[in-house]
Every structure is written in C-alpha cells, then in structure tokens.
C-alpha cells in the first residue's frame, strides 16, 4: 500500500507528460495522507464541443478520498489507497467507482518499506526511463460544514504477490500490493472509461520498467 509519494515537481515536466496545466504552486512535493496534492480528471465539459475546453484538468485535492457522507476530512488517514477487489462495495469508495470518477495522480516516485533485512528500509521507486508515474485513482468532492467544496483522491491498488519487484516490499506476513501505474497511451481511455469496464485497466506495470533504491531519509516538505 502506498502512503507516501512525491508529486511531479517541475511545471514544464508536468505539462509535457500529462498534457495539462497544473494549479499554481504544484502543491507539496512529498505527500502523505491528508496532504493537499494534485490530481488529473477529465474536464466535466469536455464533450460540449468547445475547443477552448481542454480534455483534461488538474485540480488540488486531499490525498485520501473523502466520501460525501464523511463528517470531516480525518478519514483521509484510511482512504489513500483503494483495493481493486473491494472498491465497488466499500462505502468509502463505491460511489466514486460506480460513477467512474477516474483520475490520474502524477508522481515522480512512490515509497515502500523493504523489510528483507528485518528492519523497514524506506525505498524510492521510480520508472526506469526517468519519466513520471501516472497512477490510476478515483476522485470525489465533499461539502464541508462551512459550505466549502473539497476535492480528494485515492490510488487504486492490486495484488503484487507475483510481481518481480513489488513483491519484495512490506513485512513478510503482509499481503503484497502495488498501485496501478498506467501506460501513457491509456491515460485518456482511463479518464473516459465507463464504470462497467473499470477493471480492464487494473494491471501490473512491468517490473523491468521500474527501479528501486534505498534512501536514508525523505523530505517532509
């Protein structure tokens, strides 16, 4: 399960790889549940035929999905990842899943603990070609008691027991999981997909296209 990732830091890199202008400031670089990051969704008016409306839009949102019924945003501590096996029935995620509220989370890297030494060694995982990761997710909007609309998002995960790289992480007794990393040529298809074909995209990213390196510390900014 991924609770820590780094957003794409350079604005031009974000635009070049994801075809959309990010919000000013780009949010935090190192992100944990409850932090404000950026997610990409299909523009709600993309089908109106107006050439001035882009296909995609990037919005600020909380890392950790806040369902409409939640009394506050503290739930983000538990909703930053959505298991593909149960996402259609879990109360926190099922509305976003059945409404096909798909998003992409742009990341320079994700972090997972390597326990093979008997201690948790933070490990930074990137694409081997140096390009950013486009992680499949779901987004939602929530109305605060003060009437403010708050967007949020979660990363979809799949079993990684047979994955050449991701099966190495977490404690030996823990289930092996990985986020869904999308190939670039499926970005628009994922954002446009109907709810009945969601599962087509839930595939493992090839192990030989990822690299993992142990780190001594990670920034909190």
VMD Tcl script that draws the C-alpha trace (Angstrom):
set ca {
  {0.00 0.00 0.00}
  {1.36 3.43 -0.89}
  {1.05 6.09 1.81}
  {3.92 8.28 0.63}
  {4.72 9.61 -2.81}
  {6.41 12.55 -4.47}
  {4.42 14.70 -6.83}
  {5.93 15.98 -10.07}
  {7.98 18.98 -9.03}
  {8.71 20.75 -12.33}
  {5.80 22.53 -14.01}
  {7.06 22.00 -17.57}
  {7.60 18.30 -16.89}
  {4.02 18.06 -15.63}
  {2.64 19.73 -18.74}
  {4.84 17.75 -21.12}
  {3.97 14.34 -19.68}
  {0.32 14.83 -18.75}
  {-0.89 17.38 -21.27}
  {-2.49 19.68 -18.74}
  {-1.60 22.86 -16.86}
  {-1.28 22.17 -13.13}
  {-2.59 24.59 -10.49}
  {-0.20 27.31 -9.37}
  {2.36 26.13 -6.86}
  {2.10 22.42 -7.73}
  {1.26 21.59 -4.11}
  {3.63 19.75 -1.80}
  {6.38 17.60 -3.29}
  {6.39 14.92 -0.58}
  {2.85 13.79 0.09}
  {1.26 11.75 2.87}
  {-2.43 11.03 3.61}
  {-4.29 14.24 4.34}
  {-1.82 16.47 2.46}
  {-3.03 18.54 -0.45}
  {-1.72 17.29 -3.78}
  {-2.90 17.41 -7.38}
  {-4.99 15.00 -9.40}
  {-5.99 14.94 -13.08}
  {-9.51 14.20 -14.24}
  {-11.46 14.54 -17.46}
  {-12.87 18.04 -17.76}
  {-16.62 17.92 -16.95}
  {-17.35 19.97 -20.11}
  {-15.01 18.08 -22.43}
  {-17.92 16.88 -24.57}
  {-19.57 20.25 -25.27}
  {-17.58 20.81 -28.46}
  {-15.86 23.98 -27.29}
  {-12.23 23.90 -28.45}
  {-11.32 26.22 -25.60}
  {-12.14 23.44 -23.12}
  {-9.26 21.05 -22.58}
  {-9.80 17.29 -22.41}
  {-8.13 17.10 -19.01}
  {-7.94 19.35 -15.98}
  {-5.67 19.25 -12.94}
  {-7.11 20.17 -9.55}
  {-5.85 20.42 -5.99}
  {-7.21 17.78 -3.67}
  {-6.54 15.88 -0.46}
  {-4.57 12.64 -0.68}
  {-7.14 10.26 0.77}
  {-10.68 10.13 -0.57}
  {-13.38 11.92 1.46}
  {-16.82 10.41 0.69}
  {-19.83 12.70 0.68}
  {-21.14 11.27 3.96}
  {-17.97 11.83 5.99}
  {-18.35 14.34 8.87}
  {-14.79 15.64 8.35}
  {-11.58 15.04 6.45}
  {-9.87 12.87 9.08}
  {-10.94 9.83 7.06}
  {-8.07 10.56 4.63}
  {-5.79 8.68 7.05}
  {-7.54 5.48 5.97}
  {-8.67 6.12 2.37}
  {-5.47 6.94 0.49}
  {-5.49 3.52 -1.22}
  {-8.49 1.61 -2.61}
  {-8.25 -2.16 -3.04}
  {-9.41 -3.14 -6.52}
  {-11.01 -6.32 -5.14}
  {-13.40 -4.43 -2.84}
  {-13.56 -0.89 -4.24}
  {-17.02 -1.47 -5.74}
  {-18.55 -2.32 -2.37}
  {-16.60 -0.39 0.28}
  {-18.70 2.58 1.47}
  {-15.77 4.99 1.21}
  {-15.13 4.24 -2.47}
  {-18.17 2.66 -4.10}
  {-19.87 5.90 -5.18}
  {-16.74 7.18 -6.94}
  {-16.19 3.75 -8.51}
  {-19.72 3.30 -9.84}
  {-19.82 6.91 -11.09}
  {-16.50 6.27 -12.90}
  {-14.88 9.29 -11.25}
  {-11.47 8.33 -12.58}
  {-8.33 10.35 -12.09}
  {-4.59 10.18 -12.63}
  {-2.08 11.04 -9.92}
  {1.21 12.32 -11.36}
  {4.19 11.15 -9.32}
  {7.95 11.37 -9.60}
  {8.26 8.44 -7.19}
  {6.47 6.26 -4.67}
  {7.93 4.90 -1.44}
  {7.58 1.45 0.13}
  {9.35 -0.23 3.09}
  {11.78 -3.07 2.36}
  {11.75 -5.49 5.32}
  {14.12 -8.14 3.93}
  {16.86 -7.08 6.37}
  {14.47 -7.39 9.32}
  {14.06 -3.61 9.55}
  {11.97 -1.23 7.46}
  {14.23 0.39 4.87}
  {12.46 3.24 3.02}
  {12.77 2.61 -0.69}
  {12.16 5.05 -3.52}
  {10.55 3.51 -6.61}
  {10.64 5.28 -9.99}
  {10.21 4.46 -13.65}
  {13.42 3.10 -15.13}
  {13.24 5.53 -18.06}
  {13.02 8.54 -15.75}
  {9.52 9.52 -16.82}
  {6.89 10.26 -14.14}
  {4.37 7.69 -12.96}
  {0.73 8.11 -13.92}
  {-1.17 6.34 -11.13}
  {-4.80 5.34 -11.60}
  {-7.15 6.67 -8.97}
  {-10.63 7.84 -8.05}
  {-11.67 11.33 -7.07}
  {-14.54 12.76 -5.06}
  {-15.91 16.07 -3.84}
  {-17.11 16.79 -0.32}
  {-19.03 19.71 1.13}
  {-17.63 20.94 4.43}
  {-19.92 22.16 7.25}
  {-18.88 25.68 6.22}
  {-20.12 25.07 2.67}
  {-16.70 24.71 1.05}
  {-16.22 22.13 -1.71}
  {-13.18 19.96 -1.03}
  {-11.80 17.61 -3.67}
  {-9.93 14.44 -2.76}
  {-8.46 11.35 -4.40}
  {-7.25 7.82 -3.76}
  {-4.85 5.44 -5.53}
  {-6.12 2.10 -6.80}
  {-4.11 -0.96 -5.76}
  {-3.84 -4.57 -6.95}
  {-2.22 -7.74 -5.65}
  {1.54 -7.89 -6.28}
  {2.42 -11.35 -4.91}
  {3.81 -12.39 -8.32}
  {5.32 -9.05 -9.33}
  {9.06 -9.18 -9.89}
  {9.75 -6.02 -7.88}
  {6.78 -5.01 -5.75}
  {6.51 -8.40 -4.04}
  {9.75 -7.55 -2.21}
  {8.20 -4.83 -0.06}
  {6.31 -4.72 3.25}
  {6.59 -7.28 6.06}
  {6.79 -10.98 5.09}
  {3.40 -11.56 6.72}
  {1.72 -8.66 4.88}
  {-0.15 -9.03 1.61}
  {1.91 -7.72 -1.28}
  {0.21 -4.78 -3.00}
  {1.08 -2.19 -5.65}
  {-0.56 0.88 -7.09}
  {-1.92 0.76 -10.63}
  {0.57 2.54 -12.89}
  {-0.94 3.38 -16.26}
  {0.90 3.31 -19.61}
  {0.87 6.79 -21.18}
  {-1.22 5.66 -24.13}
  {-4.08 4.66 -21.82}
  {-4.42 7.94 -19.91}
  {-7.37 9.26 -21.91}
  {-9.00 5.84 -22.10}
  {-8.89 5.56 -18.31}
  {-10.32 9.03 -17.78}
  {-13.13 8.35 -20.26}
  {-13.91 4.76 -19.24}
  {-17.38 3.78 -18.06}
  {-17.86 2.05 -14.75}
  {-18.54 -1.33 -16.36}
  {-15.03 -1.53 -17.85}
  {-13.05 -0.15 -14.92}
  {-11.32 -3.45 -14.31}
  {-9.68 -3.56 -17.74}
  {-7.07 -1.05 -16.52}
  {-6.16 -2.79 -13.28}
  {-2.94 -4.42 -14.44}
  {0.60 -4.71 -13.13}
  {3.19 -2.34 -14.54}
  {6.19 -4.40 -15.80}
  {8.87 -4.92 -13.16}
  {11.69 -4.29 -15.64}
  {10.33 -0.79 -16.26}
  {10.71 0.18 -12.59}
  {13.73 0.87 -10.39}
  {14.00 0.81 -6.59}
  {16.69 2.42 -4.44}
  {17.01 2.54 -0.65}
  {17.05 6.04 0.84}
  {18.48 7.21 4.14}
  {15.85 9.90 4.64}
  {12.93 11.54 2.84}
  {11.88 15.18 2.88}
  {8.69 16.22 4.61}
  {8.09 19.42 2.67}
}
mol new
graphics top color blue
foreach p $ca { graphics top sphere $p radius 0.5 }
foreach p [lrange $ca 0 end-1] q [lrange $ca 1 end] { graphics top cylinder $p $q radius 0.2 }
display resetview
